[in-house]
């Protein structure tokens, strides 16, 4: 195996021209949110172990909290490289060591959400093969392993799903969910009529609202990606804020209405029972009952494609993170090699594949349920990481604009970020204090909380041991990957095999 070093030449003035409008950016962000994965996966779990029939209200609450976060977030986008990465803001506002901590926390967040989706995908795929196609009834981890192998194959070769294919699937996902929503409303709901639990204090605070809010916020992971398109947007100072707010509003309304329709279809009591008994089949059965068998089959197929597209996306995000962190000296540089023929971060892809196989093997050996334990637990860890990253980012925004008087708008740089910090801090508190309920006991819960904290603390430790490690250098490298004409400052190694 021969290695060649490719020296990068600075070309920072060559950026992508701005052509994207609000509509185009909103479409790409909504696609990243994987709407059917959320409605078919997170909604039943949120009903089951969250606040029951009041769970739909958590999407509305989450939207409000994230709105205040977004105001300061978009105000700072013009001042940081690779503005879609939270650790960039944390580093720019709170300093190098905290930025490195954010980068490692982001790694844990994406790794655990990827593991969560693999567990759910394994269960869903196994159910379709055995129950609907009459195939072999194999353990969930066999199907999860097959998905890992396919994702690893595509990631190694830098093959992503066509944007046109994803666009068609996204429209189909949203369309079928809206049809089901309409079917439930036109039928007047289930045996108890249209649910009102989401608008009553007793309904909203029933069960474990902290867990409910946690699973609701999981549905918004990816909305911050509007900032990634800053260099490609028409009039970015106007387009990015508008696209962020519109995306947040559309995602929030869509999830709130769809979750409410699912609850209404079964009734306040029946929804809780069905979500506990058959979480992966709840939305499929809802579609079949209120629209027809074809609709149920369509939801089932689209749920599988949505889960696969989602996990492939997270695999590629992780590859880019590891590749960038390795090439800037934060992680072992051997992990930052690119393939000479495929031009892919193949070492990072192999590493992610190995970690996924290891995790699924541990979960299978422990006898964990793929939905109620693997998906639920890993989603919980990922969402806590997501909340903490946003909280740190919000604090960083306040510190940045206090030190740098580059934006004097009080609402954007003071008031909204302060409200965002308070809201996110309270959300993080609710999530952490309810974690024992999520995983069925504080022994396991404490392990996950310590793991989350430890992932962040790794960053400052690396920063002390490696004074050259810099989160802004990682961000510049990532930005160069997004914009090939603006190549990285560091060198990278290619393998020709």
C-alpha positions in Angstrom: 0.0 0.0 0.0 1.6 3.3 -1.1 0.8 6.6 0.6 1.0 9.9 -1.1 0.7 13.3 0.7 -1.4 15.8 -1.1 -0.5 19.4 -0.2 -3.4 21.8 0.0 -3.1 25.2 -1.5 -5.2 28.0 0.0 -8.1 29.2 -2.0 -10.4 30.7 0.5 -11.7 33.4 -2.0 -13.2 30.7 -4.2 -16.6 30.0 -2.6 -19.7 28.5 -4.0 -22.0 31.1 -5.5 -25.2 31.9 -3.7 -28.3 30.5 -5.5 -30.4 28.7 -2.9 -33.6 30.4 -1.7 -35.6 29.8 1.5 -37.7 27.0 -0.1 -34.7 25.0 -1.3 -33.0 25.1 2.0 -36.1 24.3 4.0 -36.7 21.3 1.8 -33.2 19.9 2.5 -33.5 20.5 6.2 -36.9 18.8 6.4 -35.4 15.9 4.5 -32.6 15.6 7.1 -35.2 15.4 9.8 -36.5 12.1 8.5 -40.2 12.8 9.2 -41.5 9.2 8.9 -38.7 7.9 11.1 -39.9 10.3 13.8 -43.6 9.7 13.4 -43.3 6.0 13.0 -40.5 5.5 15.6 -40.3 8.3 18.2 -44.0 9.1 18.5 -45.1 5.7 19.8 -42.1 5.6 22.2 -42.9 9.1 23.4 -46.5 8.1 24.1 -45.5 4.8 25.7 -42.8 6.0 28.2 -43.3 9.8 28.1 -46.5 11.6 28.9 -49.0 9.4 27.1 -51.8 11.1 25.2 -50.3 14.5 26.1 -47.1 13.7 24.2 -48.0 15.7 21.0 -47.8 18.9 23.0 -44.1 18.3 23.6 -43.4 19.0 20.0 -45.0 22.5 20.4 -43.0 23.1 23.6 -39.8 21.9 21.9 -40.4 24.3 19.0 -40.7 27.3 21.3 -37.5 26.4 23.2 -35.6 25.9 19.9 -36.9 29.2 18.5 -35.1 31.2 21.2 -32.0 29.1 20.6 -32.2 29.6 16.8 -32.3 33.5 17.1 -28.8 33.7 18.5 -27.5 30.7 16.5 -28.3 32.3 13.1 -26.9 35.7 14.3 -23.5 34.1 14.8 -23.4 32.0 11.6 -21.5 34.6 9.6 -18.6 34.7 12.1 -17.6 31.0 12.2 -16.3 28.5 9.7 -18.5 25.4 9.0 -21.4 27.1 10.7 -23.5 24.0 10.9 -21.3 22.4 13.6 -22.1 23.2 17.2 -18.5 22.7 18.4 -17.5 25.6 16.1 -19.7 28.0 18.0 -18.6 26.6 21.3 -14.9 27.0 20.4 -15.4 30.6 19.1 -17.3 31.7 22.2 -15.9 29.6 25.1 -12.4 28.8 23.9 -10.4 26.0 22.3 -10.7 23.4 25.1 -14.5 23.7 25.3 -14.7 23.5 21.5 -12.8 20.3 21.6 -15.1 19.0 24.3 -18.1 19.8 22.0 -16.5 17.9 19.1 -16.2 14.7 21.2 -19.7 15.1 22.6 -20.9 15.5 19.0 -19.2 12.2 18.1 -21.0 10.4 20.9 -24.3 12.0 19.9 -24.1 10.9 16.3 -22.7 7.4 17.2 -25.6 6.7 19.6 -28.4 8.0 17.3 -26.9 5.8 14.6 -27.0 2.8 16.9 -30.6 3.6 17.9 -31.7 3.6 14.2 -29.8 0.3 13.5 -31.7 -1.3 16.3 -35.1 -0.1 15.1 -34.3 -0.9 11.5 -33.3 -4.5 12.4 -36.6 -5.0 14.2 -38.7 -3.4 11.5 -37.0 -5.2 8.7 -37.2 -8.6 10.5 -40.9 -8.0 11.0 -41.6 -7.3 7.4 -39.6 -10.3 6.1 -41.1 -12.8 8.6 -44.7 -11.5 9.0 -45.5 -10.0 5.6 -43.2 -11.8 3.1 -43.3 -15.2 4.8 -39.5 -15.3 5.0 -37.3 -16.7 7.8 -37.9 -15.4 11.3 -34.4 -14.4 12.2 -33.2 -12.4 15.2 -33.3 -8.6 14.9 -29.5 -8.3 15.1 -29.1 -10.4 11.9 -31.0 -7.7 9.9 -29.3 -4.9 11.7 -26.0 -6.6 10.7 -27.1 -6.7 7.1 -27.9 -3.0 7.2 -24.6 -2.2 8.8 -22.8 -4.1 6.0 -24.7 -2.3 3.3 -24.2 1.1 4.9 -20.5 0.3 5.4 -20.2 -0.8 1.7 -21.7 2.5 0.5 -19.7 4.6 3.0 -16.4 3.0 2.0 -17.0 3.8 -1.6 -18.4 7.3 -0.8 -21.7 6.4 -2.4 -24.7 8.4 -1.2 -28.3 8.1 -2.2 -29.3 10.4 -5.1 -30.8 13.7 -4.0 -33.6 13.1 -6.5 -34.4 9.7 -5.0 -34.3 11.2 -1.5 -36.6 14.0 -2.7 -39.2 11.7 -4.1 -39.1 9.5 -0.9 -39.4 12.6 1.3 -42.5 13.9 -0.6 -43.9 10.4 -0.4 -43.2 10.2 3.4 -44.9 13.6 4.1 -47.7 12.9 1.7 -48.7 9.5 3.2 -48.5 10.9 6.8 -50.7 13.8 5.9 -53.2 11.4 4.2 -53.3 9.4 7.4 -53.8 12.5 9.5 -56.7 13.6 7.3 -58.2 10.1 7.5 -58.2 10.2 11.3 -59.6 13.7 11.4 -62.4 13.0 8.9 -63.3 9.9 10.8 -63.7 11.9 13.9 -60.9 10.0 15.7 -61.2 6.6 17.3 -63.5 5.3 20.0 -62.9 8.3 22.3 -63.1 10.9 19.5 -60.4 13.5 18.7 -58.0 13.8 21.6 -57.9 16.9 23.8 -55.1 15.6 26.2 -52.5 17.8 24.4 -54.2 21.0 25.4 -55.1 20.2 29.0 -52.6 20.7 31.9 -53.4 17.3 33.3 -52.7 15.6 30.0 -49.5 17.4 29.3 -48.1 16.7 32.8 -49.2 13.1 32.9 -46.6 10.3 33.1 -43.0 11.5 32.5 -43.2 14.8 30.6 -39.4 15.1 30.8 -39.0 11.9 28.8 -41.7 13.1 26.5 -39.9 16.4 25.8 -36.6 14.5 25.3 -38.1 12.3 22.5 -39.8 15.3 21.0 -36.5 17.2 20.7 -35.0 14.1 19.1 -37.2 14.8 16.1 -35.5 18.2 15.5 -32.0 16.9 15.2 -30.7 18.4 12.0 -32.7 21.6 11.9 -29.5 23.5 12.5 -28.2 22.4 9.1 -29.7 25.6 7.6 -26.4 27.3 8.5 -24.4 24.9 6.4 -25.9 26.4 3.3 -24.8 30.0 4.1 -22.3 30.2 1.3 -24.8 28.9 -1.2 -27.8 31.1 -0.2 -29.1 34.1 -1.9 -28.7 37.1 0.5 -27.6 34.8 3.4 -28.2 37.4 6.1 -31.9 37.2 5.3 -32.2 33.7 3.8 -30.6 31.7 6.6 -32.7 33.1 9.4 -35.9 32.8 7.4 -35.1 29.3 6.4 -34.3 28.3 10.0 -37.5 29.7 11.4 -39.6 28.3 8.6 -38.0 24.8 9.0 -38.5 24.9 12.7 -42.2 25.9 12.4 -43.0 23.4 9.7 -41.3 20.5 11.5 -42.9 21.5 14.8 -46.4 21.8 13.3 -46.0 18.6 11.3 -44.9 16.5 14.2 -47.5 18.0 16.6 -50.4 17.4 14.3 -49.3 13.9 13.3 -48.6 12.8 16.8 -52.0 14.1 17.8 -53.7 12.2 15.0 -52.0 9.0 16.1 -53.3 9.5 19.6 -56.8 10.4 18.3 -56.9 7.3 16.2 -56.5 5.0 19.2 -58.0 7.1 21.9 -56.2 8.5 25.0 -56.2 5.1 26.8 -55.9 2.9 23.7 -52.9 4.9 22.3 -51.0 4.2 25.5 -51.7 0.5 25.4 -51.0 0.1 21.6 -47.7 2.1 21.9 -46.5 -0.2 24.7 -47.6 -3.4 23.0 -46.5 -2.7 19.4 -44.5 0.5 19.0 -43.0 -0.4 15.6 -46.4 -1.3 14.1 -48.6 1.4 15.6 -48.4 3.9 12.8 -48.6 1.2 10.1 -51.8 -0.2 11.7 -53.2 3.4 12.0 -52.7 3.9 8.3 -54.3 0.6 7.5 -57.3 1.2 9.8 -58.1 4.7 8.6 -57.0 4.8 5.0 -56.7 1.2 3.8 -54.3 -1.8 3.6 -52.4 -0.2 0.7 -51.7 2.8 2.8 -50.5 0.6 5.7 -48.1 -1.3 3.3 -46.9 2.0 1.9 -46.1 3.4 5.3 -44.2 0.2 6.1 -42.1 0.3 3.0 -41.4 4.1 3.4 -40.5 3.6 7.0 -37.8 1.1 6.0 -36.4 3.4 3.3 -36.6 6.4 5.7 -34.7 4.5 8.4 -32.0 3.4 6.0 -31.6 6.8 4.5 -31.4 8.2 8.0 -28.7 5.8 9.2 -26.6 6.2 6.0 -26.7 10.0 6.6 -25.5 9.6 10.1 -22.8 7.2 9.0 -21.5 9.8 6.5 -21.7 12.6 9.1 -19.6 10.5 11.5 -17.1 9.7 8.7 -16.6 13.4 8.0 -16.2 14.2 11.7 -13.6 11.5 12.2 -11.8 12.3 9.0 -11.6 16.0 9.8 -10.6 15.4 13.5 -7.9 13.0 12.4 -6.5 15.3 9.7 -6.2 18.1 12.2 -4.4 16.0 14.8 -7.2 15.6 17.3 -7.7 11.9 16.6 -5.0 9.5 15.3 -3.9 10.7 11.8 -4.2 7.2 10.4 -7.9 7.5 10.7 -7.8 10.5 8.3 -6.6 8.6 5.3 -8.7 8.8 2.1 -9.1 6.2 -0.6 -7.0 6.9 -3.7 -9.7 5.4 -6.1 -13.0 6.1 -4.3 -11.8 9.4 -2.7 -13.7 8.4 0.4 -12.8 8.5 4.1 -12.6 4.7 4.0 -10.6 4.3 7.2 -13.2 6.3 9.1 -16.0 4.3 7.4 -14.4 1.0 8.5 -14.0 2.3 12.0 -17.7 3.3 12.2 -18.7 0.0 10.8 -16.6 -1.9 13.4 -18.0 0.2 16.2 -21.6 -0.4 15.0 -21.0 -4.2 14.8 -19.5 -4.1 18.3 -22.4 -2.2 19.8 -25.0 -4.4 18.1 -23.1 -7.5 19.3 -23.1 -6.2 22.9 -26.8 -5.4 22.8 -27.7 -8.8 21.3 -25.6 -10.6 23.8 -27.3 -8.7 26.6 -30.7 -9.7 25.3 -31.9 -6.2 24.8 -35.1 -5.4 23.0 -34.2 -3.6 19.7 -37.0 -1.0 20.1 -37.9 -0.5 23.7 -34.2 -0.7 24.9 -31.7 -0.3 22.1 -33.6 2.4 20.2 -35.0 4.0 23.3 -31.8 4.1 25.4 -29.5 5.2 22.5 -32.0 7.9 21.4 -32.0 9.1 25.0 -28.2 9.4 25.1 -28.1 11.1 21.7 -30.9 13.6 22.6 -29.2 14.5 25.9 -26.0 15.1 23.9 -28.0 17.2 21.4 -29.5 19.3 24.2 -26.2 19.9 25.9 -24.5 20.9 22.6 -27.3 23.5 22.0 -27.0 24.7 25.6 -23.3 25.2 25.3 -23.8 26.9 21.9 -26.3 29.3 23.4 -23.9 30.2 26.2 -21.1 30.6 23.6 -23.3 33.0 21.6 -23.8 35.2 24.6 -20.1 35.2 25.4 -19.0 35.8 21.8 -21.3 38.9 21.3 -20.3 40.2 24.7 -16.6 40.1 23.8 -17.1 41.1 20.1 -19.3 44.0 19.5 -19.9 43.0 15.9 -23.7 42.8 16.3 -25.6 45.3 18.5 -29.1 43.9 18.1 -30.2 43.3 21.7 -32.9 40.8 20.9 -30.7 38.6 18.7 -27.5 38.7 20.8 -28.8 39.1 24.4 -32.5 38.5 25.1 -33.3 35.5 22.9 -30.1 33.6 23.8 -30.7 34.2 27.5 -34.2 32.7 27.2 -32.7 29.9 25.2 -30.1 29.1 27.8 -32.8 29.0 30.5 -35.1 26.8 28.4 -32.3 24.4 27.4 -30.9 24.2 30.9 -34.3 23.3 32.3 -34.8 20.7 29.5 -31.3 19.2 30.2 -32.3 19.0 33.9 -35.6 17.3 33.1 -33.8 14.9 30.8 -31.0 14.0 33.2 -33.3 13.6 36.3 -35.7 11.3 34.3 -33.0 9.2 32.8 -33.4 6.4 35.3 -37.1 6.1 34.2 -35.9 5.9 30.6 -33.6 2.9 31.1 -35.5 1.2 33.9 -33.2 2.0 36.8 -30.5 4.4 37.9 -27.7 1.9 37.7 -27.8 1.9 33.9 -28.9 5.5 33.9 -25.9 6.7 35.8 -23.6 4.8 33.4 -25.0 6.7 30.4 -24.9 10.1 32.2 -21.3 9.5 33.2 -20.5 8.4 29.6 -22.0 11.6 28.2 -20.0 13.8 30.6 -16.8 11.8 30.0 -17.2 12.3 26.2 -17.1 16.1 26.7 -14.2 16.0 29.1 -12.1 14.0 26.6 -11.9 17.2 24.6 -10.1 19.4 27.1 -7.8 16.5 28.0 -6.8 16.1 24.3 -6.4 19.9 24.1 -3.9 19.9 27.1 -1.9 16.9 25.7 -2.0 18.3 22.1 -1.6 22.1 22.2 -2.0 22.2 18.5 -5.5 20.7 18.6 -8.0 23.4 17.6 -11.7 23.0 17.0 -11.6 25.9 14.5 -9.0 24.0 12.5 -11.4 21.1 12.4 -14.2 23.4 11.3 -12.1 24.9 8.5 -11.2 21.4 7.3 -14.9 20.3 7.3 -15.8 23.5 5.5 -13.3 22.6 2.8 -14.9 19.2 2.5 -18.2 20.9 1.9 -16.7 23.4 -0.6 -13.9 21.5 -2.5 -12.6 24.8 -4.0 -11.7 26.0 -0.5 -9.2 23.3 0.4 -8.0 22.5 3.9 -5.0 24.1 5.4 -3.7 20.7 6.6 -2.4 17.9 4.5 -4.3 14.7 4.1 -3.1 11.2 3.1 -4.5 9.1 0.3 -4.3 5.3 0.1 -4.0 3.7 -3.2 -5.2 0.1 -3.0 
